[in-house]
Amino acid sequence: MSFYESVARKGLNSVYDPLIIQAAQQYGVEVALIKGIISKESSWNPTAASPSSYGLMQLNAAYFHNPDGSPILNPASNIEIGTSLISSQIQKRASIEVALAGYNAGTSRSDEDLQTRISQNVLGVGSYVQDVLAYRQWFLANDPASGGTSPPSDGGIVEITDSDIKWIAGVVVLVGIFWVLMRR
């Protein structure tokens, strides 16, 4: 499973909360489920792209694009379309798991095909469903916008990004050069 609390935390009090809440109300989908999909699909990166999809909710480029053919990266539009899509899958499918599999593997597939893809983890569909549901549970427990309480304490753990490491390495190199020059 690929649940990462650091990714989920990006969804707490996110700038997208008003858009997510609006879409959730409009389409009757849990805020926590939308946030779970966004966490899994894009890790909260509005310009995330793969060869076949893009945006916060990773809309399929073959079916969802602007009139000029460009990707729908506008967060409001991307969230609305993605939420509409998962809503239609929830209404059409036998379970939330099968609805998520349809969102991931293709909306035209049968419930039986999707259930097989989940149980046999065909092309990672089973893992995808488990991951989204894990994020959903985390948001239900920890996200005020999803009905949860407050986020868990991380015990003072500090996340260090690649840019932090590069900056630290640069400082270490400069200190080393300064030390060598001072010894002359």
N, C-alpha and C positions, 0 to 999 in steps of 0.2 A: 504494500500500500504506500501511496505517496502523499500522505497528509503532512503538511508543514505548518506548524503554528505561526512561524514568521510570515508566511503567505497569508494566513487567515487574519492575522493582526492588521494587515494592510486594509482590510475591509471594515475595521472598526472606525466609526465616525469618518468614513471616507467622504471625499467631496462628491461622490456619486450617490450617497444615501438618499437625497431627495428624488433623484431620478429612479432609483431602485424602488423606493417606497411608492412612488406614483405608478410605476409599471406593475408592481405587485398588486396594488389596489385595482387598477384598471383590468388586469387579466386574472385576478383571483389566484395568484401564486404566492407562496410564502417568501418573505424577504430573505430568510435564511437559505432557501433553496437557490434563489437567484445569486446570492453571494457565494454559495457553494460552487455553482457553475462557473462564475467569474474567477474564483480562486483557482479552480482546476484548469480552466481553459486558457487564461491569460496571466495569472498571478497578478492581476490588477493593473496590467500594462495596457492602456487604451490603444496603443499602436502595435500591439503584438500581431505577428503575421506568420503564417505557415504557407506552404505552396497552395493550399486549398481553402484557407479561412483566415479571418482577421478580426481585430477589435477585441474589446473586453469579453464578449460572449462568443468569439470565434465563429462568426457567421460564415456560412459556406459561400465562397466567392462565385460559384457557378449559378447560384440562385438569388443571392442578395447583394446588390450593388447599386450605386447611384445611377441615374439615367445615362451619364457619360461613361459608365462602365467602371468607374473608380470605386474603391472599397468604401464601405460605410463605416468610417472611423469615428464619426461624431458620437460621443458616449451616449447622448440622449437617444438617438436613433438606434444605435447598436443595442442598447439595453431594451428598448421597447420592442424591437423586432425579435431579439432573443427570448424575451419573456413571453411574447405572443406565441412563439414557436414551442416553448416548453409547455405553455398552457394548453395548446392544442394537443400535444402529445399526452399530457396528463388526462385530458378528457377522452382521448381515443383509446388509451391503453389500459391493460388489466391491473397494472401496479405502477408505483412511482419508479421502481427499478427498470421496468420495461420502457416507461416514458423517457427516462434518462438514456437508456440504450438507443432509443429512437432518435433522440436529440443528437447523440454522438455518432451513431452508425448509419443513420439515414431514416428519414421520416416515412418513406414508402415501404419499408420492410414490415413483414408480418410479425405479430406478437411471438409466434413460435420461433421464427428465425432469430428475433432479438433475444428471446429467452435462451436459445442455444448459444448465442454469442456471449451472453452473460455467464452461463454455467461453464462453458469451455474456454472462456476468456479469449475468444477469437478477436484478433487485432487489438487486444487490450480492453475490450468493451467491459468485461467483468471488473477489471481494475478501475476503469474510469467510473463506473457506477459506485463502487465501494468508496472511492476517493471523494466524489461529490457528496455522498451521504455522510461521510466522516466530517467534511467541512460544514455541511448543513447542521449536524449535531453540535459542532463546536459553536457555530453562530447562535443556535437556539439557546445554548447554555451561557454564552458570554457576550453577546451583542445586544445592547439595549434596543437598537432598531429592529431586531428580530424577536424581541420579547425576552431576551436573556438579561442577566444581571450585569455584573461588571467583569471585565477580563481578568483571568487569573494572573497572579503575580509571577513574574518570570525569575524571581530570586536574584535580580540584579544582573542577569546575563546581558552582555552587550553584543549586538550583532556588528560585525566588521565587514564592510563591503570591499569589493575589489579596488575601488578608488581610494578607500582608506589605507589599504595595504600598499598601494603605489605611493601614496603621500608619505607614509611611514618609511618606506624603503628609500625614498628620495632624501628624507631628513637624515637617515642613518648614513647614506653615502656622503652627504654634505658634512656631517660631523666627522666622518672618517677622513675626508680630505682636509678639513680644518686641523684635525689632530696631527696628520702627517706634516702639514705645513708648519705647524707650531713646533714640531720637534727638530726642525732644521736649524 
